[in-house]
Amino acid sequence: MPHTTREIQTLDSAHYIHPFTDHKALAAQGARVIAKADGVYVWDSEGKQIFDGMSGLWCVNVGYGRQELVDAASRQMSTLPYYNSFFKTTNVPAAELADRIVGLAGDNFSHVFYSSSGSESNDTNVRMVRHYWASLGQPERKVIISRKNAYHGSTMCGASLGGMSGMHAQGGLPIPDIVHIEQPYHFALAPAKDRDAFGLEAASWLEEKILAVGPEKVAAFIGEPVQGAGGVIIPPKTYWPEIQRICDKYGILLISDEVICGFGRLGTWFGSELMGAKPDLMTFAKGVTSGYIPLGGVVVSKRVADVLINKGGEFNHGYTYSGHPVACAVALANIDIIEKEGLVQRVKEETGPHLAAHFAALSDHPLVAGAETCGMVGGLVLMQDKNRHLSFDEALEVGMICREHCFANGLVMRAVGDRMIIAPPLSCTKADIDEMMKRVRICLDATLADVRTRGWMGAEESVQASAGMA
Ligand SMILES: *Cc1c(COP(=O)(O)O)cnc(C)c1O
């Protein structure tokens, strides 16, 4: 039965509690109904075409409309739609995919544990590292160190690992034995300082925290190579090697949350490779299936796997859908596409640099400060007076205003405060990126016109006037 947009919105707000949504605001406005997708575009129920500058939620790495993924799912559903991996059983795609992922992850790794999401995978990480230390006779090593403004998911454990104050404010989080250090956000925390020196300083906060907690109590450090939901925070290049050195010094495990950075997003198969770290565990989800079906997991290093297998006994942990055959079959087909089309290499050598050049050019825009990219993620800051590093008042929600202009002009760009961020599909061509950036410019101009009309750009106008006179 065909529905009008209005009818769907009515059903939706009457019965559907959305994730991360203010429901009073949603009910007043009505949800945007996305009806179909192809390539780098989605269409809403009114037929409006929108460039998906966020790959859904950072996951549709190979773009929409890939028949190969549909066929892989359909074939697997006909053969074996489900069976579990408990009690010494397995299935063909789960075993094949584990081999494939370990091969991509590199020499350090030997095994994969499966879940259905990034959140569950990070819960697995915490249970696994604590079990690892207990198996080595050090059960007091329980503390996980994470970072403010990190995102590691929305389960009790995922949200505790994350450093989102809004999430911690609800439901009594974080859970015990998870502590946080400041993030390596150069532009916000120390813009005047040398970037590389700041990277070393930010890493030194980990050592400070290890010493404060007591090194014998610390189990692991977790971080995203590039912080995603926190606003595409790209660390200085000195940061991760120093984090690695500190983890090694105290023997603590390093967990790289690769849910966004994994499967090519930064122009390497995993982000830690680019950042110069050698993690003991890597969380994956999102891009592993390009979001066509839920799948997540943890890539486990030889160091950890050897202990789990030889000393750990039974690991009392698992999910009904661990190693789901259909999800694993889709992941295999997805990796086939990434390899066949050379998407990782393309991001590194062609589309990533192209996007970076466009972003660098945005610095001529009166609103834009700190525009930077890494592979196929990018972020910029909307500022009232960038020459004086003057932000807008948070309460003005200029980022939200910009996001609305984006939707109105056929572009999904996400707002994190006044940081505007993008993460387009890795399948983007240079022409796709040109089209996206044309829309980015239109949206920034519309936002600028809007904030000027509201009289929020006072300082910038005088700078412009004097520049015009010179
Ligand atoms: C999205 C995300 C998660 C959570 O994944 P879900 O599948 O939503 O549970 C965890 N870590 C990072 C870095 C993410 O971006």
The ligand as an SDF file (V2000), in Angstrom:
LIG
                    3D

 15 15  0  0  0  0  0  0  0  0999 V2000
   30.0180    3.7020   14.9520 C   0  0  0  0  0  0  0  0  0  0  0  0
   31.1480    3.4280   15.8450 C   0  0  0  0  0  0  0  0  0  0  0  0
   31.0570    2.4730   16.8700 C   0  0  0  0  0  0  0  0  0  0  0  0
   29.7690    1.7910   17.2210 C   0  0  0  0  0  0  0  0  0  0  0  0
   29.3270    0.9490   16.2100 O   0  0  0  0  0  0  0  0  0  0  0  0
   27.7800    0.4570   16.2310 P   0  0  0  0  0  0  0  0  0  0  0  0
   27.7670   -0.5030   15.0820 O   0  0  0  0  0  0  0  0  0  0  0  0
   26.9320    1.6660   16.0510 O   0  0  0  0  0  0  0  0  0  0  0  0
   27.5640   -0.2090   17.5310 O   0  0  0  0  0  0  0  0  0  0  0  0
   32.1860    2.1840   17.5920 C   0  0  0  0  0  0  0  0  0  0  0  0
   33.3460    2.8030   17.3520 N   0  0  0  0  0  0  0  0  0  0  0  0
   33.4750    3.7300   16.3890 C   0  0  0  0  0  0  0  0  0  0  0  0
   34.8040    4.3580   16.1350 C   0  0  0  0  0  0  0  0  0  0  0  0
   32.3800    4.0840   15.6170 C   0  0  0  0  0  0  0  0  0  0  0  0
   32.4830    5.0370   14.6860 O   0  0  0  0  0  0  0  0  0  0  0  0
  1  2  1  0
  2  3  1  0
  2 14  2  0
  3  4  1  0
  3 10  2  0
  4  5  1  0
  5  6  1  0
  6  7  2  0
  6  8  1  0
  6  9  1  0
 10 11  1  0
 11 12  2  0
 12 13  1  0
 12 14  1  0
 14 15  1  0
M  END
$$$$
